[in-house]
Amino acid sequence: MSIYVGNLSYDVTEADLTSIFAEYGSVKRVQLPTDRETGRMRGFGFVEMSAESEESAAIDALDGAEWMGRDLKVNKAKPREDRGSAGGGRRNNNFSRGRY
């Protein structure tokens, strides 16, 4: 299971997030997604801990807590939705219509 952590400061590091969650148990992994174009942190991350009881304790303690000037949003991460292979955009290509 993974924990979603939202409304993070753009200055937060993996080490920062690891240290705050380590107060509630053993942190296995921290991910901080970045924007593909700018390389800037996107303001959310994911934390994996060793036991579900540790994750629950961290969620209970940190959801809504003020940290680094922000009110954190912390909950169980939801599975990523499949966006399909079309990329969400409307395709307008002549090959699909039989026109070359």
C-alpha angles and dihedrals in degrees: 000000000000134000122227114218115192139180092039123168112257087234095062118117132202088253091054092051093044092053095050093048093042087071087072101042146301114334112214100180142357125198125190109184117215132205111263095222103039102026087225121140112262098223099255139071147176130243127194119199132190098248136029090230089059091049091050092050091050093048093049092048101040106036105107093004118138112242129165090354095307136098105237124227107209126175144130109297116247120225113268112260118237107245094193128238098279092076092232094278127115112255119220107178127144094222092070089054096048093251118126 
